[in-house]
Amino acid sequence: MLVPTPAGEARITLHPATAEPRALLALGHGAGGGVEARDLRALAAVLPGHGVTVALVEQPWRVAGKKVAPAPKTLDAGWLPVIAELAGQGLPLYLGGRSAGARVACRTAGALGAAGVLALAFPLHPPGRPERSRAEELLATGCRTLVLQGGRDAFGAPAEYPALPETHTLVEVPYGDHGFAVPKRAPVSQEEALEVITGAVVDWL
């Protein structure tokens, strides 16, 4: 489904709940990839069986075939009309995304009245630049927030996080990088790493 926005047309791919519907989770992608990311695919496969409809949202720049993500304000402008479209379904609405998509969800959650925010691989800082922290965005969601972070994420490992308020929960994905990929030599498999993600989200929701 295409949705017109001030930034161009965004695309929603719905994965409807197969159990009694109880929530809707909108997920945006990162600046370096699309909705085919392994964590987004895993959640879209698992959550519908738990009564959660998953809406994978492709930003207008991806729909238009561009390779470089625009500025944060443009990303937000491409997100807000999509969430307005989804809000009409009458289910508790959770916002989320991976990396840049997580930042968008955090920045817009308050204005959209989200029931919660799911931040996958939140880019706490640019690689090698811990002084350029983006923690303020994460802390300002104003609602329940689940952060899933790879143990070796160059954009901010769990050990680098500041103290979080009671509304926020941080879960480490062992050995995961920014894309939650785990090395072949790691004592956990890629499938097990994804199960950490999906299990944590199911419990949280």
C-alpha positions in Angstrom: 0.0 0.0 0.0 1.4 3.4 -1.0 0.8 6.4 1.2 1.4 10.0 0.0 3.6 12.1 2.2 5.3 15.5 1.9 8.5 13.5 1.2 7.0 11.4 -1.6 5.2 8.1 -1.5 5.9 5.7 1.4 5.0 2.0 1.2 3.4 -0.1 3.9 3.6 -3.9 3.8 1.2 -5.4 6.3 1.7 -8.8 8.0 -1.7 -9.2 9.7 -2.2 -10.9 13.0 -3.2 -14.6 12.7 -4.3 -14.8 16.3 -6.8 -12.5 17.9 -5.5 -9.0 17.1 -4.4 -7.0 20.1 -1.8 -4.6 18.8 -0.2 -3.1 15.7 3.6 -2.5 15.4 4.9 -0.2 12.7 8.5 -0.7 11.9 10.8 1.5 9.9 14.1 0.6 8.3 17.6 2.0 8.6 19.6 4.4 6.5 21.7 1.6 5.0 19.0 -0.8 4.0 15.3 -1.5 3.7 12.6 -3.7 5.3 14.5 -6.8 4.2 16.7 -6.5 7.3 17.0 -9.8 9.2 15.5 -8.4 12.4 12.5 -6.8 10.7 11.8 -10.0 8.7 12.0 -12.1 11.9 9.6 -9.9 13.7 7.1 -9.9 10.8 7.3 -13.7 10.7 6.8 -14.3 14.5 4.6 -11.5 15.9 1.4 -12.1 13.9 1.1 -15.5 15.6 0.9 -13.6 18.9 -1.9 -11.3 17.8 0.3 -8.4 16.6 -0.1 -7.0 13.1 3.3 -5.8 11.8 3.5 -3.0 9.3 6.8 -2.7 7.6 7.3 0.9 6.4 9.5 1.8 3.5 10.5 5.5 3.5 9.9 7.5 0.4 13.6 7.7 -0.5 13.7 3.9 -0.7 10.5 3.7 -2.7 11.9 6.2 -5.1 15.1 4.1 -5.6 17.5 6.6 -4.0 20.6 5.3 -2.2 21.1 8.0 0.4 18.8 8.7 3.3 17.6 12.4 3.7 17.8 14.6 6.8 16.0 13.6 10.0 13.2 16.1 9.4 12.5 14.6 6.0 12.5 11.1 7.5 9.9 12.2 10.1 7.8 13.9 7.4 7.7 10.6 5.5 6.7 8.7 8.6 3.9 10.7 10.2 1.3 10.3 7.4 1.9 6.5 7.4 1.3 6.3 11.1 -1.9 8.4 10.7 -3.1 5.9 8.1 -2.4 2.9 10.4 -3.9 4.5 13.5 -7.4 4.1 11.9 -7.3 0.4 12.6 -8.3 0.9 16.2 -5.5 -1.2 17.8 -3.0 -0.1 20.4 -0.2 1.4 18.2 3.5 0.7 18.8 6.2 2.4 16.8 9.6 1.1 16.1 12.4 0.6 13.7 16.0 -0.3 13.3 18.9 2.3 13.5 17.7 5.5 11.8 14.2 4.1 11.8 14.4 3.7 15.6 15.4 7.4 15.8 12.4 8.4 13.8 10.1 6.3 16.1 11.6 7.9 19.2 11.3 11.4 17.9 7.6 11.0 16.9 6.2 8.8 19.6 5.0 11.5 21.9 3.2 13.5 19.2 1.6 10.3 17.8 0.5 9.0 21.2 2.3 5.7 20.8 1.7 2.9 23.3 5.4 2.1 23.2 8.6 2.3 21.2 10.7 -0.6 19.9 14.3 0.6 19.2 16.3 -2.0 17.3 20.0 -1.2 17.1 19.5 2.4 18.2 22.5 4.3 16.8 23.6 5.8 20.2 26.5 7.6 18.5 28.4 7.5 15.2 31.1 4.8 15.1 34.1 5.9 17.0 32.4 9.1 18.1 30.9 8.4 21.6 30.9 12.2 22.4 28.2 12.7 19.7 25.5 10.9 21.8 21.9 10.6 20.6 20.7 9.4 23.9 18.4 12.4 24.3 16.2 11.1 21.5 15.9 7.7 23.1 15.1 9.1 26.6 12.5 11.5 25.3 10.0 8.9 23.9 7.6 9.5 26.8 6.3 5.9 26.8 7.4 2.3 27.4 10.5 1.7 25.3 12.3 -1.5 24.5 15.9 -1.2 23.2 17.6 -4.3 21.6 21.3 -3.7 21.0 24.0 -6.0 19.7 26.8 -6.8 22.1 29.4 -5.6 19.6 27.4 -2.7 17.9 29.9 -0.1 16.7 27.1 2.5 17.0 26.9 1.9 20.7 27.2 -1.3 22.7 24.9 -2.0 25.7 27.8 -1.2 28.1 27.9 2.4 26.7 24.3 3.2 27.5 23.5 5.8 30.2 21.2 5.0 33.1 17.7 4.5 31.7 14.4 5.4 33.3 12.0 2.7 34.5 10.0 3.1 31.3 13.0 1.9 29.3 14.3 -1.7 29.0 17.6 -2.6 27.4 18.2 -6.1 26.1 21.6 -7.2 24.7 21.7 -9.5 21.7 24.9 -11.4 22.4 27.7 -11.1 19.8 25.5 -9.1 17.5 26.8 -6.2 15.4 24.7 -3.2 14.2 22.7 -5.5 11.9 22.5 -8.2 14.6 24.8 -10.5 12.6 26.9 -12.8 14.7 30.3 -14.3 13.8 30.4 -17.9 12.7 32.8 -18.6 15.6 30.3 -17.2 18.2 28.9 -19.6 20.8 25.4 -18.6 19.6 24.0 -19.1 16.1 22.3 -16.5 13.9 19.0 -18.1 14.5 19.5 -18.0 18.3 20.3 -14.3 18.1 17.1 -13.6 16.2 15.2 -15.6 18.8 16.6 -13.3 21.5 15.0 -10.4 19.6 11.7 -11.9 18.8 11.3 -13.4 22.3 12.1 -10.1 24.0 9.6 -8.3 21.8 6.8 -10.8 22.4 7.4 -10.6 26.2 7.5 -6.8 26.1 4.3 -6.5 24.1 
